[in-house]
Amino acid sequence: MKNSSTIEKLPDSWLFETHAESELRSWVQQLRYFHFIRAWGGHANDGDEFKAAISFSGREDLLKKMNQIGVVLNMLPEDFQKPVIGKSYSYEEFKAFKNEIREFKDLEQPGRVSIFNQEVHIWIITSSIHISMSGTRDGNRFEVSDADFQSCLILEKEFDKLGWLEFIDRNLEKSVCCVSPLKYPLLYDQPSLN
């Protein structure tokens, strides 16, 4: 497969390998914040997921938005331990390391958290809060199911109550793996069976 910066979209055979076109069409036409992200595959160690990206403007806005969804960002000491590049660690040792938010090195990345009674993975990336959903049905974080889709709908209702529609970060849609009107307009043009 070519690298993601040189292809316009994923081949249909890959895009629809795990979910029928009709199912994807139904999902993407109902979601406003979340997008279906198809795994790049191969040795990329990624998986399918639903992802929303919410923009923030600075530290105070980030803290405010995280507070709105009930997530407290932990403070990191200046001398917190980081893994040494090239050194091997057991799973337990590596799991103990903390991840800093690149823009705010004194704050820890949230990682796996529960918001509005839905388990998600949150990662802060360059003025954007990335909220990922997968594995709701069976704990397999590399696949999505209708249970994940239903959880996304629950979260979208909560995001609406917060007035977050205007804060959607559309940069996510530029990825070839992101099913959006930008890269996959035909999935949005044809009517859904729902």
MDTraj code that builds the backbone (N, CA, C; nanometers):
import mdtraj as md
import numpy as np

residues = "MET LYS ASN SER SER THR ILE GLU LYS LEU PRO ASP SER TRP LEU PHE GLU THR HIS ALA GLU SER GLU LEU ARG SER TRP VAL GLN GLN LEU ARG TYR PHE HIS PHE ILE ARG ALA TRP GLY GLY HIS ALA ASN ASP GLY ASP GLU PHE LYS ALA ALA ILE SER PHE SER GLY ARG GLU ASP LEU LEU LYS LYS MET ASN GLN ILE GLY VAL VAL LEU ASN MET LEU PRO GLU ASP PHE GLN LYS PRO VAL ILE GLY LYS SER TYR SER TYR GLU GLU PHE LYS ALA PHE LYS ASN GLU ILE ARG GLU PHE LYS ASP LEU GLU GLN PRO GLY ARG VAL SER ILE PHE ASN GLN GLU VAL HIS ILE TRP ILE ILE THR SER SER ILE HIS ILE SER MET SER GLY THR ARG ASP GLY ASN ARG PHE GLU VAL SER ASP ALA ASP PHE GLN SER CYS LEU ILE LEU GLU LYS GLU PHE ASP LYS LEU GLY TRP LEU GLU PHE ILE ASP ARG ASN LEU GLU LYS SER VAL CYS CYS VAL SER PRO LEU LYS TYR PRO LEU LEU TYR ASP GLN PRO SER LEU ASN".split()
xyz = np.array([
    [0.0855, -0.1187, 0.0000],
    [0.0000, 0.0000, 0.0000],
    [0.0898, 0.1246, 0.0000],
    [0.0541, 0.2253, -0.0737],
    [0.1303, 0.3499, -0.0802],
    [0.1240, 0.4226, 0.0531],
    [0.2148, 0.5192, 0.0705],
    [0.2073, 0.5950, 0.1955],
    [0.0922, 0.6940, 0.1894],
    [0.0399, 0.7285, 0.3084],
    [-0.0862, 0.8041, 0.3175],
    [-0.0801, 0.9435, 0.2573],
    [0.0398, 0.9994, 0.2366],
    [0.0470, 1.1344, 0.1811],
    [0.0354, 1.1343, 0.0288],
    [0.0396, 1.0160, -0.0338],
    [0.0353, 1.0122, -0.1799],
    [-0.0937, 0.9539, -0.2355],
    [-0.1833, 0.9055, -0.1511],
    [-0.3081, 0.8510, -0.2036],
    [-0.4248, 0.9393, -0.1625],
    [-0.5248, 0.9431, -0.2484],
    [-0.6419, 1.0271, -0.2250],
    [-0.7413, 0.9621, -0.1301],
    [-0.7582, 0.8293, -0.1444],
    [-0.8512, 0.7565, -0.0581],
    [-0.8129, 0.6093, -0.0567],
    [-0.8642, 0.5388, 0.0427],
    [-0.8370, 0.3959, 0.0541],
    [-0.9164, 0.3194, -0.0512],
    [-0.8631, 0.2079, -0.1003],
    [-0.9398, 0.1286, -0.1965],
    [-1.0655, 0.0717, -0.1308],
    [-1.1723, 0.0608, -0.2077],
    [-1.2986, 0.0088, -0.1541],
    [-1.2815, -0.1283, -0.0904],
    [-1.1952, -0.2119, -0.1497],
    [-1.1753, -0.3468, -0.0953],
    [-1.1242, -0.3413, 0.0485],
    [-1.0438, -0.2411, 0.0817],
    [-0.9932, -0.2246, 0.2183],
    [-1.0948, -0.1496, 0.3046],
    [-1.1521, -0.0460, 0.2506],
    [-1.2459, 0.0360, 0.3272],
    [-1.3647, -0.0461, 0.3768],
    [-1.4148, -0.1347, 0.2924],
    [-1.5347, -0.2121, 0.3268],
    [-1.5039, -0.3568, 0.3660],
    [-1.3800, -0.3847, 0.4006],
    [-1.3426, -0.5221, 0.4350],
    [-1.4109, -0.5713, 0.5632],
    [-1.4233, -0.4861, 0.6631],
    [-1.4796, -0.5299, 0.7922],
    [-1.6232, -0.4843, 0.8137],
    [-1.6689, -0.3867, 0.7368],
    [-1.8059, -0.3364, 0.7488],
    [-1.8606, -0.3107, 0.6088],
    [-1.9831, -0.3532, 0.5866],
    [-2.0469, -0.3342, 0.4562],
    [-2.0619, -0.1854, 0.4256],
    [-2.0611, -0.1538, 0.2979],
    [-2.0780, -0.0147, 0.2552],
    [-2.2065, 0.0449, 0.3120],
    [-2.3140, -0.0321, 0.3123],
    [-2.4420, 0.0189, 0.3643],
    [-2.4331, 0.0524, 0.5132],
    [-2.3584, -0.0280, 0.5889],
    [-2.3424, -0.0004, 0.7320],
    [-2.2610, 0.1266, 0.7538],
    [-2.1492, 0.1397, 0.6822],
    [-2.0679, 0.2615, 0.6943],
    [-2.1475, 0.3844, 0.6536],
    [-2.2209, 0.3729, 0.5440],
    [-2.3018, 0.4860, 0.4973],
    [-2.4014, 0.5276, 0.6061],
    [-2.4666, 0.4314, 0.6658],
    [-2.5632, 0.4605, 0.7717],
    [-2.4960, 0.5312, 0.8889],
    [-2.3809, 0.4797, 0.9308],
    [-2.3091, 0.5405, 1.0431],
    [-2.2683, 0.6846, 1.0121],
    [-2.1964, 0.7026, 0.9001],
    [-2.1368, 0.8340, 0.8741],
    [-2.2416, 0.9410, 0.8453],
    [-2.3566, 0.9012, 0.7925],
    [-2.4605, 0.9998, 0.7646],
    [-2.5324, 1.0452, 0.8911],
    [-2.5207, 0.9693, 0.9983],
    [-2.5862, 1.0071, 1.1236],
    [-2.4937, 1.0813, 1.2200],
    [-2.3630, 1.0649, 1.2028],
    [-2.2675, 1.1265, 1.2952],
    [-2.2299, 1.2670, 1.2506],
    [-2.2145, 1.3556, 1.3470],
    [-2.1738, 1.4930, 1.3170],
    [-2.0372, 1.5260, 1.3763],
    [-2.0072, 1.4762, 1.4936],
    [-1.8786, 1.5011, 1.5585],
    [-1.7780, 1.3905, 1.5256],
    [-1.8248, 1.2680, 1.5310],
    [-1.7369, 1.1528, 1.5117],
    [-1.7281, 1.1142, 1.3648],
    [-1.6119, 1.0571, 1.3305],
    [-1.5878, 1.0007, 1.1980],
    [-1.5415, 0.8574, 1.2156],
    [-1.5742, 0.7741, 1.1188],
    [-1.5177, 0.6400, 1.1153],
    [-1.3764, 0.6525, 1.0611],
    [-1.2797, 0.5985, 1.1349],
    [-1.1400, 0.5988, 1.0926],
    [-1.1025, 0.4545, 1.0604],
    [-1.0717, 0.4280, 0.9346],
    [-1.0335, 0.2929, 0.8937],
    [-0.8854, 0.2748, 0.9220],
    [-0.8501, 0.1636, 0.9811],
    [-0.7103, 0.1344, 1.0128],
    [-0.6242, 0.1382, 0.8870],
    [-0.5023, 0.1867, 0.9028],
    [-0.4069, 0.1851, 0.7926],
    [-0.3665, 0.0414, 0.7643],
    [-0.3535, -0.0363, 0.8721],
    [-0.3259, -0.1790, 0.8592],
    [-0.1786, -0.2104, 0.8469],
    [-0.1511, -0.3342, 0.8111],
    [-0.0124, -0.3789, 0.8022],
    [0.0512, -0.3805, 0.9397],
    [0.1674, -0.3213, 0.9502],
    [0.2392, -0.3178, 1.0776],
    [0.2246, -0.1829, 1.1470],
    [0.1200, -0.1097, 1.1163],
    [0.1003, 0.0239, 1.1737],
    [0.0513, 0.0186, 1.3183],
    [0.0089, -0.0991, 1.3663],
    [-0.0422, -0.1168, 1.5026],
    [-0.1576, -0.0214, 1.5320],
    [-0.2409, -0.0006, 1.4334],
    [-0.3593, 0.0820, 1.4526],
    [-0.4827, -0.0051, 1.4352],
    [-0.5953, 0.0503, 1.4610],
    [-0.7198, -0.0231, 1.4447],
    [-0.8290, 0.0705, 1.3988],
    [-0.9414, 0.0133, 1.3616],
    [-1.0572, 0.0958, 1.3279],
    [-1.1057, 0.1654, 1.4542],
    [-1.1588, 0.2845, 1.4380],
    [-1.2135, 0.3582, 1.5519],
    [-1.3075, 0.4659, 1.5006],
    [-1.3889, 0.5158, 1.5911],
    [-1.4627, 0.6390, 1.5662],
    [-1.3843, 0.7471, 1.6385],
    [-1.3691, 0.8634, 1.5750],
    [-1.2907, 0.9697, 1.6378],
    [-1.3567, 1.1049, 1.6150],
    [-1.3564, 1.1853, 1.7215],
    [-1.3994, 1.3250, 1.7141],
    [-1.2801, 1.4109, 1.7535],
    [-1.2693, 1.5277, 1.6950],
    [-1.1632, 1.6221, 1.7299],
    [-1.2287, 1.7558, 1.7637],
    [-1.2020, 1.8026, 1.8841],
    [-1.2591, 1.9281, 1.9333],
    [-1.1452, 2.0270, 1.9566],
    [-1.1534, 2.1429, 1.8940],
    [-1.0459, 2.2413, 1.9074],
    [-1.0567, 2.3169, 2.0393],
    [-0.9420, 2.3630, 2.0858],
    [-0.9368, 2.4500, 2.2033],
    [-0.8342, 2.5585, 2.1763],
    [-0.8478, 2.6703, 2.2459],
    [-0.7575, 2.7836, 2.2222],
    [-0.6823, 2.8177, 2.3500],
    [-0.5794, 2.7427, 2.3783],
    [-0.4955, 2.7703, 2.4937],
    [-0.5281, 2.6834, 2.6142],
    [-0.4446, 2.6968, 2.7137],
    [-0.4518, 2.6133, 2.8336],
    [-0.5850, 2.6264, 2.9071],
    [-0.6304, 2.7483, 2.9291],
    [-0.7548, 2.7678, 3.0051],
    [-0.8746, 2.7070, 2.9328],
    [-0.8789, 2.7219, 2.8005],
    [-0.9888, 2.6640, 2.7237],
    [-0.9827, 2.5112, 2.7276],
    [-0.8621, 2.4551, 2.7205],
    [-0.8470, 2.3101, 2.7321],
    [-0.9000, 2.2621, 2.8670],
    [-0.8567, 2.3266, 2.9746],
    [-0.9008, 2.2864, 3.1085],
    [-1.0522, 2.3006, 3.1229],
    [-1.1081, 2.4065, 3.0645],
    [-1.2530, 2.4277, 3.0707],
    [-1.3275, 2.3150, 2.9994],
    [-1.2830, 2.2829, 2.8777],
    [-1.3511, 2.1782, 2.8007],
    [-1.3364, 2.0417, 2.8674],
    [-1.2193, 2.0138, 2.9218],
    [-1.2012, 1.8860, 2.9911],
    [-1.2911, 1.8803, 3.1147],
    [-1.3030, 1.9906, 3.1844],
    [-1.3910, 1.9969, 3.3013],
    [-1.5371, 1.9742, 3.2606],
    [-1.5766, 2.0282, 3.1446],
    [-1.7143, 2.0115, 3.0969],
    [-1.7503, 1.8646, 3.0755],
    [-1.6516, 1.7825, 3.0404],
    [-1.6789, 1.6399, 3.0191],
    [-1.6363, 1.5550, 3.1393],
    [-1.5997, 1.6225, 3.2473],
    [-1.5695, 1.5514, 3.3715],
    [-1.4324, 1.4879, 3.3781],
    [-1.3371, 1.5389, 3.3007],
    [-1.2015, 1.4839, 3.3012],
    [-1.1069, 1.5847, 3.3657],
    [-1.0369, 1.5396, 3.4685],
    [-0.9372, 1.6225, 3.5363],
    [-0.8001, 1.5827, 3.4824],
    [-0.7251, 1.6802, 3.4334],
    [-0.5905, 1.6530, 3.3844],
    [-0.4943, 1.6530, 3.5027],
    [-0.4188, 1.5445, 3.5162],
    [-0.3233, 1.5323, 3.6261],
    [-0.2001, 1.6164, 3.6000],
    [-0.1466, 1.6739, 3.7071],
    [-0.0221, 1.7501, 3.6987],
    [0.0948, 1.6516, 3.7013],
    [0.1995, 1.6818, 3.6258],
    [0.3200, 1.6000, 3.6239],
    [0.4333, 1.6758, 3.6921],
    [0.5121, 1.6085, 3.7758],
    [0.6291, 1.6760, 3.8325],
    [0.7323, 1.6999, 3.7223],
    [0.8178, 1.7983, 3.7423],
    [0.9184, 1.8302, 3.6406],
    [1.0103, 1.7120, 3.6120],
    [1.0351, 1.6306, 3.7123],
    [1.1310, 1.5210, 3.6981],
    [1.0638, 1.3844, 3.6798],
    [0.9428, 1.3821, 3.6229],
    [0.8760, 1.2527, 3.6071],
    [0.9568, 1.1648, 3.5121],
    [0.9532, 1.0345, 3.5401],
    [1.0355, 0.9397, 3.4675],
    [0.9799, 0.9117, 3.3284],
    [1.0704, 0.9137, 3.2307],
    [1.0333, 0.8861, 3.0921],
    [1.1106, 0.7634, 3.0441],
    [1.0545, 0.6893, 2.9493],
    [1.1292, 0.5732, 2.8981],
    [1.2543, 0.6180, 2.8231],
    [1.3574, 0.5368, 2.8308],
    [1.4825, 0.5636, 2.7614],
    [1.4744, 0.4967, 2.6243],
    [1.4984, 0.5736, 2.5202],
    [1.4923, 0.5212, 2.3839],
    [1.5970, 0.4115, 2.3681],
    [1.5543, 0.2981, 2.3142],
    [1.6444, 0.1860, 2.2912],
    [1.6504, 0.0866, 2.4055],
    [1.5942, 0.1200, 2.5196],
    [1.5933, 0.0297, 2.6348],
    [1.4637, -0.0514, 2.6351],
    [1.4740, -0.1796, 2.6680],
    [1.3563, -0.2664, 2.6747],
    [1.2912, -0.2578, 2.8121],
    [1.1588, -0.2636, 2.8125],
    [1.0818, -0.2604, 2.9365],
    [0.9756, -0.3694, 2.9311],
    [0.9423, -0.4232, 3.0469],
    [0.8294, -0.5158, 3.0532],
    [0.7022, -0.4343, 3.0324],
    [0.5931, -0.5035, 3.0051],
    [0.4653, -0.4346, 2.9866],
    [0.4301, -0.3527, 3.1104],
    [0.4468, -0.4126, 3.2284],
    [0.4126, -0.3436, 3.3538],
    [0.5001, -0.2207, 3.3749],
    [0.6294, -0.2320, 3.3446],
    [0.7200, -0.1171, 3.3590],
    [0.6790, -0.0050, 3.2635],
    [0.6531, -0.0418, 3.1389],
    [0.6193, 0.0597, 3.0390],
    [0.4858, 0.1256, 3.0702],
    [0.3918, 0.0477, 3.1187],
    [0.2590, 0.0999, 3.1521],
    [0.2658, 0.2062, 3.2622],
    [0.3694, 0.1987, 3.3462],
    [0.3827, 0.2933, 3.4574],
    [0.4302, 0.4317, 3.4121],
    [0.4869, 0.4419, 3.2922],
    [0.5329, 0.5722, 3.2438],
    [0.4141, 0.6633, 3.2140],
    [0.4327, 0.7921, 3.2367],
    [0.3301, 0.8925, 3.2089],
    [0.3590, 0.9571, 3.0739],
    [0.2549, 1.0063, 3.0094],
    [0.2688, 1.0778, 2.8826],
    [0.2275, 1.2224, 2.9024],
    [0.3157, 1.3118, 2.8632],
    [0.2860, 1.4540, 2.8784],
    [0.2113, 1.5066, 2.7566],
    [0.1360, 1.6119, 2.7784],
    [0.0750, 1.6851, 2.6672],
    [0.1847, 1.7747, 2.6112],
    [0.2163, 1.7583, 2.4861],
    [0.3316, 1.8272, 2.4270],
    [0.3281, 1.9790, 2.4491],
    [0.2103, 2.0402, 2.4352],
    [0.1997, 2.1852, 2.4497],
    [0.2034, 2.2310, 2.5959],
    [0.1697, 2.1407, 2.6875],
    [0.1644, 2.1741, 2.8309],
    [0.2339, 2.0618, 2.9066],
    [0.3657, 2.0697, 2.9139],
    [0.4469, 1.9590, 2.9639],
    [0.4235, 1.9255, 3.1103],
    [0.3515, 2.0103, 3.1816],
    [0.3206, 1.9795, 3.3219],
    [0.1881, 1.9044, 3.3366],
    [0.1209, 1.8758, 3.2235],
    [-0.0076, 1.8059, 3.2271],
    [0.0041, 1.6689, 3.1606],
    [-0.0594, 1.5697, 3.2228],
    [-0.0564, 1.4330, 3.1719],
    [-0.1684, 1.4096, 3.0702],
    [-0.1364, 1.3350, 2.9653],
    [-0.2380, 1.2952, 2.8680],
    [-0.3455, 1.2138, 2.9400],
    [-0.4724, 1.2372, 2.9085],
    [-0.5788, 1.1646, 2.9781],
    [-0.5807, 1.0144, 2.9504],
    [-0.5596, 0.9730, 2.8253],
    [-0.5653, 0.8304, 2.7929],
    [-0.7074, 0.7765, 2.8031],
    [-0.7219, 0.6556, 2.8568],
    [-0.8535, 0.5907, 2.8694],
    [-0.9279, 0.6494, 2.9879],
    [-1.0456, 0.7040, 2.9593],
    [-1.1305, 0.7652, 3.0624],
    [-1.2767, 0.7373, 3.0290],
    [-1.3632, 0.7679, 3.1222],
    [-1.5073, 0.7562, 3.0998],
    [-1.5667, 0.8964, 3.0983],
    [-1.6414, 0.9268, 2.9919],
    [-1.7138, 1.0539, 2.9855],
    [-1.8599, 1.0223, 2.9565],
    [-1.9474, 1.0806, 3.0338],
    [-2.0914, 1.0566, 3.0191],
    [-2.1220, 0.9059, 3.0148],
    [-2.0529, 0.8324, 3.1016],
    [-2.0690, 0.6862, 3.1150],
    [-2.0293, 0.6079, 2.9898],
    [-1.9439, 0.6643, 2.9076],
    [-1.8936, 0.5967, 2.7874],
    [-1.7412, 0.5937, 2.7959],
    [-1.6828, 0.4750, 2.7789],
    [-1.5370, 0.4642, 2.7846],
    [-1.4765, 0.5080, 2.6514],
    [-1.3807, 0.6002, 2.6597],
    [-1.3153, 0.6546, 2.5405],
    [-1.1652, 0.6651, 2.5662],
    [-1.0930, 0.6968, 2.4617],
    [-0.9509, 0.7299, 2.4731],
    [-0.9377, 0.8757, 2.4301],
    [-0.8777, 0.9574, 2.5164],
    [-0.8595, 1.0998, 2.4841],
    [-0.7107, 1.1304, 2.4766],
    [-0.6727, 1.1996, 2.3706],
    [-0.5341, 1.2409, 2.3511],
    [-0.5356, 1.3850, 2.3018],
    [-0.4527, 1.4675, 2.3617],
    [-0.4454, 1.6097, 2.3250],
    [-0.3348, 1.6268, 2.2214],
    [-0.3715, 1.6812, 2.1049],
    [-0.2769, 1.6987, 1.9951],
    [-0.2920, 1.8391, 1.9381],
    [-0.1908, 1.9220, 1.9528],
    [-0.1843, 2.0538, 1.8903],
    [-0.3189, 2.1258, 1.8840],
    [-0.3635, 2.1770, 1.9949],
    [-0.4867, 2.2556, 2.0051],
    [-0.6131, 2.1786, 1.9688],
    [-0.6095, 2.0473, 1.9850],
    [-0.7247, 1.9644, 1.9525],
    [-0.7363, 1.8486, 2.0517],
    [-0.8578, 1.8256, 2.0976],
    [-0.8877, 1.7138, 2.1868],
    [-0.9396, 1.6007, 2.0989],
    [-0.8641, 1.4918, 2.0881],
    [-0.9052, 1.3773, 2.0073],
    [-0.9720, 1.2752, 2.0979],
    [-1.0972, 1.2437, 2.0679],
    [-1.1768, 1.1500, 2.1467],
    [-1.2049, 1.0291, 2.0586],
    [-1.1514, 0.9134, 2.0978],
    [-1.1638, 0.7911, 2.0181],
    [-1.2507, 0.6887, 2.0884],
    [-1.3278, 0.6174, 2.0082],
    [-1.4203, 0.5155, 2.0584],
    [-1.3981, 0.3868, 1.9796],
    [-1.3753, 0.2769, 2.0513],
    [-1.3673, 0.1437, 1.9904],
    [-1.3746, 0.0397, 2.1013],
    [-1.4079, -0.0820, 2.0643],
    [-1.4070, -0.1927, 2.1594],
    [-1.5180, -0.1964, 2.2618],
    [-1.6241, -0.1190, 2.2436],
    [-1.7332, -0.1144, 2.3416],
    [-1.7978, -0.2514, 2.3606],
    [-1.8187, -0.3228, 2.2531],
    [-1.8894, -0.4514, 2.2601],
    [-1.8083, -0.5586, 2.3324],
    [-1.6794, -0.5714, 2.2963],
    [-1.6030, -0.6858, 2.3467],
    [-1.4635, -0.6518, 2.3981],
    [-1.4304, -0.5233, 2.4084],
    [-1.2987, -0.4839, 2.4579],
    [-1.1885, -0.4866, 2.3532],
    [-1.2177, -0.5277, 2.2313],
    [-1.1183, -0.5292, 2.1244],
    [-1.1041, -0.3876, 2.0701],
    [-0.9983, -0.3191, 2.1088],
    [-0.9769, -0.1783, 2.0723],
    [-0.9379, -0.1588, 1.9264],
    [-0.9207, -0.2688, 1.8524],
    [-0.8818, -0.2580, 1.7119],
    [-1.0015, -0.2650, 1.6177],
    [-1.1217, -0.2854, 1.6733],
    [-1.2404, -0.2969, 1.5894],
    [-1.3540, -0.2125, 1.6462],
    [-1.4432, -0.1706, 1.5570],
    [-1.5631, -0.0993, 1.6009],
    [-1.6855, -0.1835, 1.5677],
    [-1.7916, -0.1551, 1.6387],
    [-1.9178, -0.2266, 1.6188],
    [-2.0319, -0.1265, 1.6302],
    [-2.1525, -0.1763, 1.6134],
    [-2.2685, -0.0897, 1.6303],
    [-2.2771, -0.0369, 1.7732],
    [-2.2246, -0.1124, 1.8708],
    [-2.2233, -0.0646, 2.0098],
    [-2.1395, 0.0630, 2.0219],
    [-2.0275, 0.0691, 1.9503],
    [-1.9454, 0.1911, 1.9497],
    [-2.0211, 0.3058, 1.8841],
    [-2.0867, 0.2763, 1.7725],
    [-2.1666, 0.3776, 1.7035],
    [-2.2735, 0.4338, 1.7966],
    [-2.3440, 0.3474, 1.8685],
    [-2.4482, 0.3926, 1.9617],
    [-2.3885, 0.4792, 2.0725],
    [-2.2694, 0.4433, 2.1211],
    [-2.2015, 0.5255, 2.2222],
    [-2.1655, 0.6625, 2.1663],
    [-2.1250, 0.6664, 2.0393],
    [-2.0947, 0.7948, 1.9746],
    [-2.2188, 0.8835, 1.9708],
    [-2.3336, 0.8247, 1.9391],
    [-2.4580, 0.9026, 1.9358],
    [-2.4900, 0.9602, 2.0733],
    [-2.4685, 0.8821, 2.1785],
    [-2.4900, 0.9310, 2.3158],
    [-2.3986, 1.0499, 2.3433],
    [-2.2709, 1.0368, 2.3077],
    [-2.1754, 1.1454, 2.3318],
    [-2.2091, 1.2685, 2.2488],
    [-2.2529, 1.2500, 2.1262],
    [-2.2864, 1.3651, 2.0420],
    [-2.4005, 1.4468, 2.1021],
    [-2.4973, 1.3814, 2.1632],
    [-2.6058, 1.4548, 2.2304],
    [-2.5504, 1.5392, 2.3443],
    [-2.4552, 1.4833, 2.4184],
    [-2.3933, 1.5579, 2.5285],
    [-2.3091, 1.6738, 2.4750],
    [-2.2362, 1.6500, 2.3666],
    [-2.1562, 1.7569, 2.3063],
    [-2.2458, 1.8709, 2.2582],
    [-2.3625, 1.8367, 2.2043],
    [-2.4580, 1.9399, 2.1630],
    [-2.4998, 2.0262, 2.2817],
    [-2.5258, 1.9633, 2.3951],
    [-2.5646, 2.0380, 2.5156],
    [-2.4546, 2.1341, 2.5586],
    [-2.3294, 2.0988, 2.5290],
    [-2.2157, 2.1845, 2.5636],
    [-2.1909, 2.2928, 2.4582],
    [-2.2620, 2.2861, 2.3459],
    [-2.2422, 2.3845, 2.2392],
    [-2.1118, 2.3644, 2.1641],
    [-2.0689, 2.2410, 2.1500],
    [-1.9388, 2.2120, 2.0903],
    [-1.9398, 2.2032, 1.9383],
    [-2.0527, 2.2098, 1.8738],
    [-2.0568, 2.1951, 1.7286],
    [-1.9624, 2.2940, 1.6598],
    [-1.9549, 2.4151, 1.7116],
    [-1.8684, 2.5168, 1.6506],
    [-1.7196, 2.4915, 1.6746],
    [-1.6871, 2.3962, 1.7632],
    [-1.5467, 2.3689, 1.7949],
    [-1.4926, 2.2434, 1.7272],
    [-1.5708, 2.1842, 1.6367],
    [-1.5215, 2.0652, 1.5670],
    [-1.3967, 2.1025, 1.4876],
    [-1.2902, 2.0248, 1.5076],
    [-1.1649, 2.0454, 1.4354],
    [-1.1705, 1.9627, 1.3068],
    [-1.1844, 2.0277, 1.1948],
    [-1.2001, 1.9605, 1.0653],
    [-1.0679, 1.9090, 1.0081],
    [-0.9558, 1.9392, 1.0722],
    [-0.8272, 1.8894, 1.0222],
    [-0.8223, 1.7375, 1.0187],
    [-0.8951, 1.6740, 1.1071],
    [-0.9022, 1.5281, 1.1109],
    [-0.9485, 1.4719, 0.9765],
    [-1.0350, 1.5440, 0.9088],
    [-1.0951, 1.4983, 0.7835],
    [-0.9959, 1.4905, 0.6675],
    [-0.8777, 1.5479, 0.6839],
    [-0.7773, 1.5456, 0.5776],
    [-0.7085, 1.4100, 0.5654],
    [-0.7170, 1.3283, 0.6684],
    [-0.6531, 1.1968, 0.6668],
    [-0.7233, 1.1046, 0.5681],
    [-0.6455, 1.0302, 0.4919],
    [-0.7016, 0.9355, 0.3958],
    [-0.7795, 0.8250, 0.4670],
    [-0.7490, 0.8005, 0.5936],
    [-0.8177, 0.6956, 0.6705],
    [-0.9484, 0.7442, 0.7323],
    [-0.9728, 0.8745, 0.7289],
    [-1.0930, 0.9329, 0.7889],
    [-1.2059, 0.9371, 0.6859],
    [-1.3143, 0.8675, 0.7163],
    [-1.4299, 0.8700, 0.6267],
    [-1.5066, 0.9993, 0.6536],
    [-1.4935, 1.0923, 0.5604],
    [-1.5565, 1.2241, 0.5722],
    [-1.6044, 1.2673, 0.4341],
    [-1.6883, 1.3709, 0.4282],
    [-1.7324, 1.4201, 0.2964],
    [-1.6157, 1.4658, 0.2086],
    [-1.5051, 1.5067, 0.2708],
    [-1.3895, 1.5541, 0.1959],
    [-1.3271, 1.4427, 0.1117],
    [-1.3073, 1.3259, 0.1708],
    [-1.2395, 1.2160, 0.1014],
    [-1.3346, 1.1122, 0.0414],
    [-1.4522, 1.0970, 0.1007],
    [-1.5459, 0.9925, 0.0580],
    [-1.6864, 1.0504, 0.0382],
    [-1.7021, 1.1480, -0.0519],
    [-1.8314, 1.2166, -0.0671],
    [-1.9462, 1.1249, -0.1081],
    [-1.9175, 1.0174, -0.1805],
    [-2.0255, 0.9289, -0.2263],
    [-2.0976, 0.8601, -0.1105],
    [-2.0292, 0.8403, 0.0005],
    [-2.0948, 0.7791, 0.1167],
    [-2.1938, 0.8748, 0.1819],
    [-2.1818, 1.0030, 0.1500],
    [-2.2705, 1.1041, 0.2076],
    [-2.3798, 1.1456, 0.1097],
    [-2.3550, 1.1277, -0.0211],
    [-2.4504, 1.1715, -0.1229],
    [-2.5688, 1.0776, -0.1381],
    [-2.5436, 0.9488, -0.1253],
    [-2.6498, 0.8508, -0.1465],
    [-2.7291, 0.8324, -0.0178],
    [-2.8585, 0.8129, -0.0290],
    [-2.9405, 0.8003, 0.0913],
    [-2.9059, 0.6766, 0.1725],
    [-2.9123, 0.6930, 0.3029],
    [-2.8929, 0.5819, 0.3956],
    [-3.0215, 0.5013, 0.4031],
    [-3.0101, 0.3757, 0.4403],
    [-3.1279, 0.2902, 0.4533],
    [-3.1982, 0.3116, 0.5862],
    [-3.1436, 0.3944, 0.6747],
    [-3.2072, 0.4224, 0.8053],
    [-3.3134, 0.5276, 0.7937],
])
top = md.Topology()
chain = top.add_chain()
for i, resn in enumerate(residues, 1):
    res = top.add_residue(resn, chain, resSeq=i)
    for name in ("N", "CA", "C"):
        top.add_atom(name, md.element.get_by_symbol(name[0]), res)
traj = md.Trajectory(xyz[None], top)
